Amino acid sequence: MNDSKDISVVIPLWNEEESLRPLLEWIQRVMDENKFKYEVIFVNDGSTDSSWQVIEKLHEEYPETVHGICFRRNYGKSPALYCGFEAAQGNVVITMDADLQDSPDEIPELYRMIVEDGYDLVSGYKQNRKQGDPLSKTIPTKLFNATARRVSGIKNLHDFNCGLKAYRLEVVKNIEVYGEMHRYIPYLAKNAGFSKIGEKPVHHQARQFGKSKFMGWNRFVNGYLDLISLWFIDSFGLKPMHIFGFIGTLMFMVGFLAVIAVGGRKLWCLSAGIPCPLVTDMPYFYIALTMMILGTQLFVAGFLGELVSRNSQERNKYHIRTKC
């Protein structure tokens, strides 16, 4: 670890050409006022505008503090954060969005909470969101955060999806952010053993350029799917046989006992001389047989899950066009 820098600011972005220079100037002012040693890492997530040209120009002007990573195509916010975390060297890592809605003035207090108060992670809480936000954004956000608090067990966080967060460097080097798991970084950190997670109310700026890229009910649906995936992986990812094997065994045993009951009834009728329909004419026979087949398949799935153990060497391999 390079301890020469106090702070690394990681900024994922997609088509934010107009806001990059104002954002950097704002960050520089805050850092200089507080005499921080810092670096700013812009991660260009396949922008189709001139965002990368702006980043290259800023790097030429400030080669010691401004760095950039450029993806060949758009992968998403989580891959951008993953690569930014890999490159970060500061003792405290700050993440923020590039649209000027996150205020760099919050950085000193976030840094203090990590260094002095001993938090592993501090998440921003945007309390002053504009009343004009559409219901397609506010309602899913409230439901999402309520569910995330309950599932993750992190009761003190009100805004899991806030892009403005601070981390101890050790945290970002020990969590794996992939897919769209950026919403659940506090949950990932908790699962990795970093339990001191705090929250700080932060100011929410009005967007100055362009429009939001993250609105609509698809955020709500995708958020819940990701949360279910993370809960399942956390609970059973390293022991898939515990869930698949248990359910498979239970279904097989229910089906097996049902077959015995159907067969036993047939034998009893034959021994007593009572007319009895063919076993294959009974719907219960086919239900029992289906249960046994499904149970066997689930049991085999558990074995295969144990072999795969959810490890994929290609999961966090992204095509980077260039760096600066």
C-alpha positions in Angstrom: 0.0 0.0 0.0 1.2 3.5 -0.9 0.6 5.7 2.1 1.8 8.9 0.4 -1.8 9.8 -0.4 -4.5 10.6 2.1 -7.4 10.2 -0.3 -8.3 8.6 -3.6 -11.5 9.9 -5.2 -13.0 7.4 -7.6 -15.5 8.8 -10.1 -17.3 6.4 -12.5 -18.9 8.3 -15.4 -20.9 7.9 -18.6 -21.4 10.9 -21.0 -20.6 13.6 -18.5 -18.3 15.8 -20.6 -19.6 19.1 -19.3 -19.4 18.4 -15.6 -15.9 16.9 -15.4 -13.8 20.1 -15.3 -16.1 21.9 -12.8 -16.1 18.8 -10.6 -12.3 18.5 -10.6 -11.9 22.2 -9.8 -14.3 21.8 -6.9 -12.5 18.8 -5.6 -9.1 20.6 -5.9 -10.4 23.5 -3.9 -11.6 21.3 -1.1 -8.4 19.3 -1.0 -6.1 22.3 -1.1 -8.1 24.0 1.7 -7.6 20.9 3.9 -4.0 20.2 2.8 -4.9 16.7 1.7 -2.6 14.6 -0.5 -4.9 13.1 -3.1 -5.6 11.6 -6.4 -8.7 11.6 -8.6 -9.4 8.5 -10.7 -12.0 9.0 -13.5 -13.4 5.7 -14.9 -14.9 6.3 -18.3 -17.6 3.7 -18.8 -17.7 3.7 -22.6 -18.9 7.2 -23.0 -20.0 8.2 -26.5 -19.4 11.9 -26.0 -16.0 13.6 -25.5 -15.7 12.7 -21.8 -12.4 10.8 -22.4 -10.8 13.7 -24.3 -11.7 15.9 -21.4 -10.1 13.4 -18.9 -6.9 13.2 -21.1 -6.7 17.0 -21.1 -7.1 17.2 -17.3 -4.4 14.5 -16.9 -2.0 16.6 -19.0 -2.7 19.6 -16.8 -2.5 17.7 -13.5 -0.4 14.5 -14.2 0.3 13.8 -10.5 -3.3 13.9 -9.3 -5.6 13.1 -12.2 -5.8 9.6 -13.7 -8.2 7.9 -16.0 -9.4 4.5 -17.0 -11.3 4.1 -20.3 -13.5 1.1 -21.1 -14.0 0.0 -24.7 -17.7 -0.2 -24.1 -20.3 0.5 -21.5 -20.2 -2.1 -18.7 -22.0 -0.4 -15.9 -21.2 1.4 -12.6 -20.1 -1.7 -10.7 -17.3 -2.7 -13.1 -16.2 1.0 -13.2 -16.0 1.0 -9.4 -14.2 -2.3 -9.4 -11.4 -1.0 -11.7 -11.3 2.3 -9.8 -10.8 0.4 -6.5 -8.0 -1.7 -8.0 -6.2 1.5 -9.0 -6.8 3.5 -5.7 -3.8 4.1 -3.4 -5.1 6.6 -0.9 -5.6 5.6 2.7 -9.3 6.6 2.4 -11.2 6.1 -0.8 -14.1 8.4 -1.7 -16.6 7.5 -4.4 -18.9 10.1 -6.0 -21.0 10.5 -9.1 -19.7 12.8 -11.9 -22.9 14.8 -12.4 -22.1 17.4 -9.7 -25.0 16.2 -7.6 -22.6 14.9 -5.0 -20.8 17.7 -3.1 -17.0 17.5 -2.6 -17.5 19.7 0.4 -18.5 16.6 2.2 -15.1 15.0 1.8 -13.3 16.4 4.9 -16.0 15.1 7.3 -16.2 11.7 5.5 -12.4 11.4 5.8 -12.5 12.4 9.5 -15.2 9.7 10.2 -13.0 7.0 8.7 -9.7 8.2 10.2 -10.7 9.5 13.6 -14.0 7.7 14.4 -12.7 4.4 13.1 -15.5 3.6 10.6 -14.7 1.1 7.9 -17.3 2.6 5.6 -19.5 5.7 5.7 -22.4 6.1 3.3 -24.0 9.3 2.3 -27.7 10.0 3.1 -29.3 12.4 0.7 -32.0 13.9 2.9 -32.8 17.0 0.8 -33.9 15.4 -2.5 -36.0 17.7 -4.6 -39.7 17.4 -4.0 -40.2 17.3 -7.8 -38.6 13.9 -8.2 -41.0 11.6 -10.1 -42.8 8.9 -8.3 -41.1 6.4 -10.6 -37.9 7.3 -8.7 -39.0 8.1 -5.2 -41.3 5.2 -4.5 -38.9 2.4 -5.8 -36.1 4.1 -3.8 -38.0 4.0 -0.5 -39.1 0.4 -1.0 -35.7 -0.7 -2.1 -33.9 0.9 0.9 -36.4 -0.6 3.4 -36.0 -4.1 1.9 -32.2 -3.7 1.8 -32.1 -2.7 5.5 -34.1 -5.7 6.5 -32.2 -8.3 4.3 -28.7 -7.0 5.0 -29.3 -6.3 8.7 -27.6 -2.9 8.4 -30.4 -1.0 10.1 -28.7 2.4 10.3 -28.5 3.1 6.6 -31.3 5.0 4.9 -29.8 5.4 1.4 -27.9 2.3 0.1 -27.7 3.7 -3.4 -26.1 7.0 -2.6 -22.9 7.3 -4.8 -21.1 9.4 -2.2 -19.3 7.0 0.2 -16.0 6.8 2.0 -14.1 3.6 2.6 -11.0 2.5 4.4 -8.5 1.4 1.7 -8.5 -2.2 3.2 -12.3 -2.4 2.5 -12.2 -1.7 -1.2 -9.3 -4.1 -1.6 -11.2 -6.9 0.0 -14.6 -6.7 -1.7 -15.7 -7.8 -5.2 -18.1 -5.4 -6.9 -19.5 -7.0 -10.0 -22.7 -7.0 -12.1 -24.8 -4.3 -10.5 -23.8 -4.9 -6.9 -22.7 -1.3 -6.4 -26.1 -0.7 -4.7 -25.0 -3.2 -2.0 -21.4 -2.3 -1.2 -22.3 -1.8 2.5 -23.7 -5.4 2.5 -20.6 -6.7 0.6 -18.4 -5.0 3.2 -20.3 -6.4 6.1 -20.1 -9.9 4.6 -16.3 -9.4 4.2 -16.0 -8.7 7.9 -16.1 -4.9 8.0 -18.9 -4.3 10.4 -18.4 -0.7 11.5 -20.6 1.0 8.9 -21.8 4.6 9.4 -24.0 7.1 7.7 -23.7 10.9 7.1 -26.4 13.2 5.9 -25.1 14.9 2.7 -26.2 17.7 0.5 -27.9 16.7 -2.7 -27.1 19.2 -5.6 -29.4 19.9 -8.5 -28.2 18.4 -11.8 -26.6 21.1 -13.9 -26.0 19.2 -17.2 -27.9 16.5 -19.1 -30.4 14.2 -17.4 -30.3 11.3 -15.0 -29.3 7.9 -16.4 -30.8 6.0 -13.5 -34.5 6.5 -13.4 -37.6 4.3 -13.8 -39.1 1.1 -12.4 -36.3 -1.0 -13.9 -34.0 0.2 -11.1 -36.6 -1.2 -8.6 -36.9 -4.6 -10.3 -33.1 -5.0 -10.9 -32.4 -3.8 -7.4 -34.5 -6.6 -5.9 -33.1 -9.2 -8.2 -29.6 -8.2 -7.2 -30.5 -8.2 -3.5 -31.9 -11.7 -3.8 -28.8 -12.9 -5.6 -26.5 -11.4 -3.0 -28.5 -12.9 -0.1 -28.4 -16.3 -1.8 -24.7 -16.1 -2.5 -24.0 -14.9 1.0 -26.1 -17.7 2.5 -25.4 -20.6 0.2 -22.8 -19.5 -2.3 -20.0 -21.5 -0.7 -22.3 -24.4 0.3 -24.9 -24.8 -2.4 -25.5 -28.5 -1.4 -27.0 -27.2 1.8 -29.9 -25.6 0.0 -30.3 -27.7 -3.2 -29.4 -31.0 -1.4 -31.9 -30.3 1.4 -34.8 -29.3 -0.9 -34.0 -32.2 -3.3 -33.8 -34.7 -0.5 -37.1 -33.5 1.0 -38.9 -33.7 -2.4 -37.5 -37.1 -3.2 -38.5 -38.5 0.2 -42.0 -37.1 -0.1 -42.4 -38.6 -3.5 -40.9 -41.9 -2.4 -43.2 -42.2 0.6 -46.1 -41.3 -1.7 -45.1 -44.1 -4.1 -45.0 -46.5 -1.2 -48.4 -45.4 0.0 -49.9 -45.9 -3.5 -48.2 -49.3 -3.9 -49.2 -50.4 -0.4 -52.8 -49.5 -1.1 -52.8 -51.5 -4.3 -51.3 -54.6 -2.5 -53.8 -54.3 0.4 -56.7 -54.2 -2.1 -55.3 -57.3 -3.9 -54.9 -59.2 -0.7 -58.3 -58.3 0.5 -59.9 -59.1 -2.9 -61.2 -55.6 -3.3 -61.3 -54.1 -6.8 -58.7 -51.4 -7.2 -57.7 -49.3 -10.2 -54.3 -49.6 -11.8 -51.5 -47.7 -10.1 -50.9 -45.9 -13.4 -54.5 -44.7 -13.4 -53.9 -42.8 -10.1 -52.9 -39.1 -10.4 -51.0 -39.5 -7.1 -48.6 -41.9 -8.7 -47.5 -39.3 -11.3 -47.3 -36.6 -8.7 -45.1 -38.8 -6.6 -42.9 -39.8 -9.6 -42.5 -36.1 -10.5 -41.5 -35.2 -7.0 -38.8 -38.0 -7.0 -37.4 -36.8 -10.4 -37.3 -33.2 -9.3 -35.7 -34.1 -6.0 -33.0 -36.1 -7.8 -32.3 -33.2 -10.2 -32.0 -30.7 -7.4 -29.7 -33.0 -5.5 -27.5 -33.3 -8.6 -27.6 -29.5 -9.0 -26.2 -29.2 -5.5 -23.3 -31.4 -6.4 -22.6 -29.4 -9.5 -22.8 -26.2 -7.5 -20.3 -27.5 -5.1 -17.9 -28.2 -8.0 -18.4 -24.8 -9.6 -18.5 -23.0 -6.2 -19.5 -19.9 -8.1 -15.9 -19.0 -9.0 -15.4 -17.5 -12.5 -12.0 -16.2 -13.6 -13.7 -14.1 -16.3 -16.3 -12.4 -14.0 -14.3 -9.2 -13.5 -12.4 -9.1 -16.8 -13.2 -5.9 -18.6 -11.7 -4.6 -21.9 -9.8 -1.4 -21.1 -9.0 0.7 -24.1 -6.4 2.9 -22.5 -5.3 4.6 -19.2 -3.7 7.9 -18.4 
